Amino acid sequence: MEILVCVKRVPDTAENEIEVNRDGSDIERDDLVYSVNEWDNYAVEEAILIRDKVGGSVTVITVGDDESEEVLRREMAMGADNGLLLCDDAFEGSDGKGVASLLKAAVDKGKYDLILTGAQADGGAAQVGGMLAAMLDYPYASLVNKIEVDGDTLKVGREIEGGNQEMNAIQLPCVLSIQTGINEPRYVGIRGIRKVASVEIPQQGAADLGVDAASVGADGARVKRLDYFVPEMGEGAEMLEGSTEEIVAKLIELLKAKGGLK
Amino acid sequence: MADIYAYITHTAGVADDSALELVAAAKKIDANAAVTAIVIGSGADVDKVADAVAASYAKVLKFNLDALAYPNAEVVRKLLVNVLSADAIVLVSNDTFGMDLGPGLSIKLDSTFVADVVGIEGVDGTALKVIRQEYSGMVSTHVTADITNGAVINLRPGAFAPDESQSAGGSVEDRSGDAGDLTVKRTFLEVVEAEVGDVDITKSDVLVSVGRGIEDEENIEVAQELADAMGAVVSCSRPIVDAKWLEKSRQVGTSGQTVKPKVYLACGISGSFQHMGGIKGAPFIVAINKNVKAPIFQVADVGIEADILDFLPELTDAIKES
């Protein structure tokens, strides 16, 4: 099975506090630690597991700048066979539809049976996979937490409300968005990264993809972010201050009053 | 202004709470909007839902067909493309069904997709201005969307106060005959119910809930010891289940259990909306987190800035002594 996994380089929310910059035009990007989007890591692991079972190859693709190469390399160290970087100044500021149309152009130039994305990324939109499927006229399932290969059909589980799982049969080729917890992504050590350090990762721009530059990027975007801000959320929590002993004593008193302690 | 439609999610003959939230959101786009509800399914349940939502919507389009017995998003998308007007504004609840439906629907309608909206500021010409969140709710953004060709807008469940006026007095139109070809390449098989674990967290009045801040599987014991001392039960947020440190049945959130405790100790939990969506009944929430910027501090009653690995054992000891 030829599998394409769409990944993204994002600020690592486990390593950083995300704050708004002084004029609200962006998040504070100084000293940010970046990594591969958490959901994408599960998608790559799942692709590798499927390939190891039924054969084929795994290609990881991203839309980004030169620095995005590092996440492709990391996923190749995990076991992906190929990387592909879609990189062009004209792509900057693309909205979800712009990103999906770039990926669609790349899919049209390859031959893939299965396309995976993470269920969502840093923007929380959870949109690119579904858009890509619709552009390709492939069937789509989101929030997938189980995949079984059965000939040219997949049996996939979707995580729905209440921890229940909706099972579906879906025909290949298809697009699936992968939910965290579907597997346990393997650890990537320094040695693994070194092995792929000198692998050439091909880059493609608007001309290579045959994409009209005006239809993507900031010019083509129908959805635009105006600013970043932190909303006023009312009073918020009453913060308990003092020494640890004082805080513990206050908390025990409160817990007793609220029925948390007998 | 283009026609505004709302897709109604329903189970067992009852419309989801989002039905009243979508009509409230529609009024924020256009105060005078005559909003049309779309109810899709099979059997008497669909009739019941359609009649019920007619109180809140000016018009209800009903599609009652055997082929819609379990309408997956692929089928619904095809149906909506067959019946909606070209520049339609379609409101969808951003639940697991809406996430399946919305993005692809916008492509098929050649309209604009606006994801996971938490607030609507209004429309200026052809620009819809909304509020979204990024980075798991750590920051918010104002976003404009060009709705010249219509839009599919996914609205976060619970973000809009429901319109309970029930004053629309709408009519129900059975449009089943217009559904068109509904052949798709994905078929529903079954719903596998969540496994019941050793402990039922939904029955406990006091929950000691752990998140990423617990750092390591071995440290779960720190929370368990506190829970034992309090007579409470340990629950958790999603990352703990993803890491397989606790069973899925211990997870609080929209993709886990819905709990109604009296007291909720959120330990090292950032407080994503998916997690908070699983906490009902307005419990007394104590947040303990070393990151003062964590969204949990905005919804908690009491906050403590501390590393839970240091703080919880101190609390446990003090409770044992008292």
Interface residues (C-beta under 8 A of the other chain):
Chain A: P11 T13 A14 E17 I18 E19 V20 I27 G96 K97 A100 A119 D122 G123 G124 A125 A126 Q127 V128 G129 G130 M131 A133 A134 M135 Y138 P139 Y140 A141 S142 L143 K155 G157 R158 E159 I160 E161 G162 G163 N164 Q165 E166 M167 N168 A169 I170 Q171 C174 T180 G181 E184 R222 V223 K224 R225 L226 D227 Y228 F229 V230 P231 M233 G234 G236 A237 E238 M239 L240 T244 E245 I247 V248 A249 L251 I252 L254 L255 K258 G259 G260 L261 K262
Chain B: N72 A73 E74 R77 D95 T96 F97 M99 D100 L101 G102 P103 G104 L105 S106 I107 K108 T112 F113 V114 A115 D116 K129 I131 R132 Q133 E134 Y135 S136 G137 M138 V139 S140 T141 H142 V143 T144 A145 D146 V184 K185 R186 T187 F188 L189 E190 V191 V192 E193 A194 D205 V206 R212 M230 G231 A232 R238 P239 V241 D242 K244 K248 S249 Q251 T254 S255 G256 Q257 T258 K262 V263 L265 F284 I285 V286 A287 N291 K293 I296 F297 Q298 V299 A300 D301 V302 G303 I304 E305 A306 D310 F311 E314 L315 A318 I319 S322
